[in-house]
Amino acid sequence: MNQPAHADNRPPQKPLSVGFILAPEFTLSAFSNFVDVLRLAADEGDFSRQIRCKWKILSHDSRPIQSSSGLEVIPTTGLEDPQAFDYIVVVGGLLHAGKKISPQIAAYLKQADEAGVTLIGVCTGSFILARAGLMHGYHSCVSWFHYHHFEQEFPKYPVSSDELFNIDGKRMTCAGGAGVMHLAAHLIEKHCGKFEAAQALRIMLEEMPLPASTPQPHSVITDKVYNRSVRKAVQLIERNISNPLTVDDIAQKVNVSIRHLERLFHAELGMTPRSYSAKLRLDHARHLILNTDHRISFIVFECGFVDCSHFSRRFKLEFGLTPTEMRIKRGTIKKFQHKTAA
């Protein structure tokens, strides 16, 4: 029988083994993205057998665990010996409104730490590990959206929101979203091989594995915003990039007048809500142009602009290049990097 082109004469490796702890009201996409990359790398074809990778959903009881979307996942096993796993992944979810993990789960995570098992926090899983006292001396990576929450709750713990995920000894933390897929691919590459990691991501229509240091798509706010009305308005704008809200809509949702909201924005950010929204959408468009192969027409509407010509003019005014010129320049830089690396 012919072997796949990537096969070699290496002895069979021990399967990558991952245990999942799902927090009450966990983020479903963070869990599903992680486990689907494992599933696609675990077997040849479309059989989904747990051959190269194995995973279990752990719980102290057998009750379904509800995600933040309302969908439920049933645990597959109890709190097994943590040494049976290479990694235990804690999937967080709702930060303040959500229920806390049970004392049994907290004790189990401490037991896993004492046994030397690497703990991984994805989405707000880093908060769960920190609250359990398991991030002392370790660096955390969180989403830019939750950076200030982490900084306020754990002022003595080092934290960043500049990368997709962070590896710090026996701790790995990930901002969530698509970054979860790349963290899973990193583990697969380490334990199973580069081919398996790249193939799993390709099947999920994702780019080739990205390194941990890949920047997160960021808010244009780099300094702290202290005013609660401005912070809430900023969050509303950031959550509606594709379908921008009017200033009137934002003011109503924040429960202030338009004029007062504009005064607050000028005091905190030095710009109007409308200007902030436009800058955020242009920065997001720039990120997509430099880091994806999406068509520019797709990026235009993804970033809430009405037509391509208007978008192109605004983009060049902001960055000095048209979207097409920036993408061509990106390609030129990549070719140069490949030549110098060869």
N, C-alpha and C positions, 0 to 999 in steps of 0.2 A: 504493500500500500504506500502511495506517495505521501510524504510528510509535507506540512505547510512550509513555505519558503523560509519562514523565520525560525523553524525548529532547529535544534542543535542536539548535541549529545550530552547535555547537562543532565545530571540525575534529577528526578522529580523533586520539586521543592515542597516544603510543608505549606499547606494552604494559608493564605492570609486570613486571619480570624478576627472579626470585629463584633463587639457587643454594643447595642444601642440602648441608651437610657433616654426615654422621651418624657420631657417635662409636661406637666399638665398645661394644655393649651399651647403645645409646641407648634413651630412653624412647619407645615406639611411639606413645603417645597425644599426646605433644608434637608429634611430626612429623605424624601424621595429622590432628590438629586444625588445624594451620597450613595444610597443603596442601589440606585439604578446603574451608576458607574461600576460598582462592585459586581452587579449582576451581569452586565455586558462583558466584563473582563473575565468572569469566572468560567466561561464555557465557550466552545466553538459553536458557530451557527446561532440559532435562535431557540436553544433548548433551556437556557436559564438554570442549568444544574450547578450546584455549589461545589465546583471542583477546585479551581485555583483560589477562589475566595469563598469564605463562609461567613454568615452573619446571623445574629439572633437579636430579638427584641426582648430586653430583660425587664422584669418587674417583680415587686414583692408580692403582688397578687395577680390574679388572672383577669381582672376587669379591663374592659377596653379603655384606651387612653384617648381623650378628645383633643383634637388639634384646634388651633385658633380659628380655623375655618368651619369648625363644627363636625368635620369628618373624624371618624374614630379608627384607631388601629389596635388590633388585639395582640398582646404580648405573646411571644412564642415559647418563652421559658421563664423559670424563676431566676433568682439571683445566684447564678452558678459561680463556681470558684473563679475569681477574676483572672487567675493565672492561665485559664483556658483561652484567653483572648490576647492578641497582640496589642489591640487598642480597645478602649471603651470610649464611645462617642456620646457626649451629652448634647442633646438637641434642645435648645431653649426656644422660647416663644414670646408671648406677651410679657412685657417687662414689669409693669407695675400692677396692671389689672389682673394678671394671671395668678393662679394658685401656686404655692410653693411646693417644692418636692417633699416627699415624705421623709421622716426621720430614718426609716429603713434604707431608703435610697442614699441619703447623705452618708450614713454609716458604711454602706457598701462602697461608695466612691473612696472613702478614707481607707477602707480595707484594700481596695485595688491599688491605691497610692503606696501603701505600706508594702504591697507585694511587688512593687516596681513596674506595674503596668502603665503604659503611656496613656494619659487622659487627654481627650480632645473635646473642646467646647466649640460648637458651631452656633451661628446666629447669636442669641443671648446666652448660650451655654457657658460662656466665659463668666457671666455674672453668677451663674449657679455654682461653678467651681470656686469662684472668689468668696461667695457667701458661705461655702462649706470650709473655708480656710485653706483651700488647696492651690491658690495662686500666689502665695507668699514666696517672694524671691523669683517669680516667673514674670515674663513679659506677656501682656495680653494684646490680641488684635481684635478690634470690634468695628462694627460699621460706623462710618462717619455720623450716621443718624443717631447712634447711641453713645458717641464718644463722651459728650459732656455728662451724660447720666453716669457712666462708669467712673469718670474722673471725680464727680461729686460724691459718689457712694464709696469709692475706694481711693482716696487721695494719695495714699502711700504706695499704691501699686503702679508700676510702669505700664502704660497703655499707649497704643497708637491706632490710627485709622488710615494709614497711608498705604497699606498693602492688602492683598486678598486674604492671605493667611500668614501665620507666624509659627515657626518651630523653635521651641526653647527647651531643649533637653527632653524631659518626660512630659512636656506639655505642648499641645498644639491648639491654637485658637484660630477661628475663621470668622470673617465678617458675615458670612451667609450668602444667599443668592447664588449666582453662578460660580462664586469662589469656592463653594462646597464641592462642585464637580472637579475643580482643579486640585483641591486638597486630596480628594479621593484618588484622583489620577496619580498624584505624587506617591501615595502609599502603594498603589498598584505597580507603578514603575519600580519602586524599591523592592517589592516582594515578588513580583511576577515578570516584569520586563517592560521595556519601552514600547514594544509593539502593542502589547495588551492595553497599556494606558492610552496610547494614541488612538487605537481602534475604538475603544469604549467611548471616547469623546467624539470621534467622528460620527458614530452611530447616533449620538445625541445632538448632532448638527452643531457641535461646539468646536471652537478653534483647537489647535494642537495644545498640549499641556502648557499652561502658563506658570512661570516661577512664582514663588511666594511673594516676592518683592513687587509684582505687578501692581501698579497703582489702582486703587478703587476709583470708580467714577465718583467725583466729589462735589459737595456743595461749594459754591463760590465763596461762602463765608469761611474764613480761616481763623478769625478771631471770635471770641465769645460774644454772644448776644445775650444781654442780661434782661432786657425788657420782655415780660411774658407775652404781651400782645404781639410784639414783633416776632418773637420766636414762634408763636403759633401761626402767624401769617406766613412766615418763611416755610414752615412745614407744609402748610396748605399749598403753597406755590410749588415746592419740590415734589409733592405727591401728584401734581397735576401738570407735569411737563408736556405731555402729549395733547392735553386739552386745557389750555391756560384759563384760569379763572379771571374774571374782570376784577378791577380794584373794588368796585361796589360789592361784588360777591364776597371778596375777602374781608372787607370791612364789616359786613353783616355777620359773617361767621365768627369774627373776632370780637364782635359787639362793640365797635367804636365807629366814629364817623370817618368818612374818607379823608377829610382834612386833618383830623387828629392822627390817623394812621400814617399819612404822608409826613407829618411832622416827626413822628416817632422813628420812621425809617431814615429820615435825614439825620436825626440825632445819633442813631445806632450804626447806620451803614453808609451815610453820606449820599444816598440815592433814593429815588422814589420806588414804591412797590413795582410799578410798571417797568422801570429800568432794571431792577433786580431780577424780575421774571425774564426779561429779554436776555440779560447777561447769563443767567443760569442756563437758559435753553441754548444759547450760542456755545457756552462752554461744554455742554453735554454733546452738542453736534460735533464740536472739535474732537472730543474724546472718541466718538463713534467713527469719525473719518480716519483718525490715526490708529485706532486699535481694532477695527472690524473691516470687513469687505462689503458691508451693506451698500446698496445703491444709494447715491446721493438723494434721489427722489424719495426713497424710503426714509432717510434721515430727516429730510425736510418736514415730513408729516409726523414722524416720531417725536420731533422736537417742537411741535406745535406751530409751525409756520404755514402760511396760507399757500404760497407758491414759490417755485424754485428761484425765479429772478429776484424777488424781494429778499429771500433768504440769502442768495449769493451776494447781493449788495451789502446787507447787514454784516455778513460774515467777513467780507473783505475790509469793511470799515473797522471791525473789531480786531482782526488778526493780520491785516496787511496782505493776505492772499485769498483768492477765491477757494471754495471747497475743492474744486478740481485741481487747482495748483498745489494745494496742501497735500492732496493724496498723491500726486505725481512726485512731489518732494519726498514724501514718506517712502515711496518705492525706490527712489534713487538712493536714499540713505540706507535702506535695507540691502540693496545690491552691493553698496560699498562695504557694509559691515560683513557681508558674506565673503567678499573678496579678501578683505584683510584678515578674516578668521581662517581662510583656507591655507 
